[in-house]
Amino acid sequence: MILLQLSAGQGPLECSKAVSLAFRSIEKQCDINKLKFDVIDITKTSKSGCYKSVLIQLGDNQSQAQAKAIAISWQGVMQWVCQSPYRPKHKRKNWFFSGKMFEVNEIQLDQTIKFQSCRASGAGGQHVNCTDSAIRATHIATGLSVRIESERSQHANKRLAKALLFQKIESKKLDDMTKQEKQRWQQHWDLERGNPVNTFHGLKFTL
């Protein structure tokens, strides 16, 4: 399973705009290459079209190599050079966001998760799905859990649950870092911003 996470970090709204532009660019890239593109999670801002972070699953078991190649091309700190679309008089034109690829061994991950099927429920209790298609996935070691019922099939919900739970596990690892470790991580981020792996220009997000 190939996952790609894009994040604006603690950056201003312009960085979140850059994430949304990158997200659309990757979606087009996958469409051109006929590669499966699934949105696992999006953290939106109060401004339409701006994302603090997105988690995407690329490809399937038959296209892992191609999905990995695309994900790697979006890994690292990236720069967006553009006059702020929200603060026209702002002098700053350089905005940063980051991408991180995760190559998940699903067999190993499955061994750390307890899956439970449960009945999906419609809004207001109506249109209740008569099959147990919803999935609750619980990480045995930490107790973290997610419940997914957005897809019609149990298989699809299980796949989404695994990806989302993996993200929560990784997020907890970051939260559990010591203050000193977080300072080192922030220092690394600051250094990387001076040497972006990709630079994009303008609202057309041209590489």
Steps between C-alpha positions, in 0.01 A plus 500: 500500500648834390385804698595862441441769759520870413518753781511877542653454844462810713514723193247776417197469274713529186678176592163328528412634155823347369397163645164517319673589172742210544207271579326591172826463309553147635139411420556605136829310494327182613216551252746532210682184613170317569613449857256446785466811719317476832460781751536358849483817707491878449542769764343817363540860610220754538593629153353307209759319289771497768616181673720474810575140407386219273563127505476319166532135404655450158466195277410145595681168530553487123648851472716534811821587313338780300318633808824500700685689225235775497488519881881529523494792256280687751708415808684769692462872553359688202477869416219695340603838359196723461358833606254429780147459359365604842736786594581688177730752671695237690870508407559130552474282189659175618276242666596152613326165547620143534426157364573165659461155348413192703550153356282285723540124531132408527565143617707622795257782575204259502673302776496805729134589441173352626219534246131494590214516255190694599182627344524829312237760582347767280440860596237531767470124524349476154617284211685272737730263316370150567845345466786529745711706261641753748841424646657593832877461502688510832876512539565242770814659649368856538122456505460753219196425287306621198154416369436515127163462327538737206532221243234242409722193525667368812822445302517867395426621852770272640756638256415859594500415870851356478636808325332743740608303807856490372493881477375524859779269619763714324345817643515354852868421451558869423292609799699267725834651398689675777541878496864457394404268214236746380757782505733288285210422265416873471865584435509240223183649346653852509816377328303313235297810417820654371547214254158393362479186286244664269406861430166604350401840362177696486136400537543258209746317726760455226801287592 
